[in-house]
Amino acid sequence: MDQREAVAFRRALGKRIRVLRVVRELTQDELAQSAGVTRNQVSAFERAAQRLDVVALVRLAAALDVSVPELLDASAPHQ
Protein backbone atom coordinates (compact mmCIF):
# COMPACT_ATOMS: atom_id res chain seq x y z
CA MET A 1 0.00 0.00 0.00
CA ASP A 2 1.53 3.31 -1.00
CA GLN A 3 1.13 6.59 0.88
CA ARG A 4 -1.83 7.76 -1.23
CA GLU A 5 -3.68 4.48 -0.66
CA ALA A 6 -2.96 4.64 3.06
CA VAL A 7 -4.41 8.16 3.31
CA ALA A 8 -7.50 7.10 1.33
CA PHE A 9 -7.95 4.10 3.62
CA ARG A 10 -7.69 6.27 6.77
CA ARG A 11 -10.23 8.71 5.33
CA ALA A 12 -12.66 5.88 4.51
CA LEU A 13 -12.21 4.41 7.99
CA GLY A 14 -12.75 7.80 9.60
CA LYS A 15 -15.93 8.30 7.61
CA ARG A 16 -17.13 4.82 8.62
CA ILE A 17 -16.49 5.56 12.30
CA ARG A 18 -18.42 8.82 12.03
CA VAL A 19 -21.36 7.27 10.18
CA LEU A 20 -21.64 4.40 12.65
CA ARG A 21 -21.43 6.85 15.55
CA VAL A 22 -24.16 9.06 14.10
CA VAL A 23 -26.40 6.10 13.23
CA ARG A 24 -26.10 4.96 16.84
CA GLU A 25 -26.90 8.51 17.97
CA LEU A 26 -23.67 8.85 19.94
CA THR A 27 -21.76 12.06 20.47
CA GLN A 28 -18.00 12.03 20.10
CA ASP A 29 -17.81 12.34 23.90
CA GLU A 30 -20.06 9.31 24.42
CA LEU A 31 -18.12 7.18 21.94
CA ALA A 32 -14.83 8.28 23.47
CA GLN A 33 -15.97 7.39 26.97
CA SER A 34 -17.28 4.00 25.85
CA ALA A 35 -14.10 3.22 23.90
CA GLY A 36 -11.67 4.49 26.52
CA VAL A 37 -10.16 7.17 24.30
CA THR A 38 -10.46 10.95 24.34
CA ARG A 39 -12.98 13.02 22.40
CA ASN A 40 -10.07 14.67 20.63
CA GLN A 41 -8.89 11.25 19.47
CA VAL A 42 -12.35 10.35 18.15
CA SER A 43 -12.42 13.64 16.27
CA ALA A 44 -8.92 13.05 14.89
CA PHE A 45 -9.79 9.49 13.83
CA GLU A 46 -12.93 10.67 12.05
CA ARG A 47 -10.95 13.34 10.20
CA ALA A 48 -8.12 10.90 9.41
CA ALA A 49 -5.79 13.29 11.20
CA GLN A 50 -4.47 10.55 13.50
CA ARG A 51 -3.70 6.91 12.85
CA LEU A 52 -5.53 4.36 14.95
CA ASP A 53 -3.46 1.90 16.89
CA VAL A 54 -4.73 -1.66 17.27
CA VAL A 55 -5.99 -1.11 20.82
CA ALA A 56 -8.03 1.96 19.82
CA LEU A 57 -9.37 0.12 16.78
CA VAL A 58 -10.57 -2.81 18.89
CA ARG A 59 -12.09 -0.52 21.52
CA LEU A 60 -13.91 1.61 18.92
CA ALA A 61 -15.29 -1.48 17.20
CA ALA A 62 -16.61 -2.79 20.52
CA ALA A 63 -18.10 0.60 21.44
CA LEU A 64 -19.81 0.77 18.03
CA ASP A 65 -21.02 -2.84 18.40
CA VAL A 66 -19.29 -4.09 15.24
CA SER A 67 -16.43 -6.49 14.68
CA VAL A 68 -13.02 -5.15 13.69
CA PRO A 69 -13.37 -6.58 10.15
CA GLU A 70 -16.78 -4.88 9.86
CA LEU A 71 -15.32 -1.58 11.00
CA LEU A 72 -12.48 -1.88 8.49
CA ASP A 73 -14.82 -2.75 5.61
CA ALA A 74 -15.92 0.60 4.20
CA SER A 75 -18.18 -1.18 1.69
CA ALA A 76 -20.24 -2.80 4.48
CA PRO A 77 -23.74 -1.45 5.05
CA HIS A 78 -24.11 0.96 7.96
CA GLN A 79 -25.87 -0.91 10.70
C-alpha positions, 0 to 999 in steps of 0.5 A: 500500500503506497502513501496515497492508498494509506491516506484514502484508507484512513479517510474511509475508515474515519468516515465509517467511524463517524457514520456508525457513531451518528447512526447509533446517535452517539456524540464524540464524547459518548463514543470516546468514553465508551471506547476508553479514548479521548474526544479529541482522538475520536475527532482526529480518527474521524478526520483521518488526522491521526492513525488508529493503533490496534488497541483503539481500533478494537475498543472503537469497534466494541463501542460501536457494536461491530467487529473489527473486520466490519469496521475496516470494511468501508463497503459494508452497510451501515448498521 
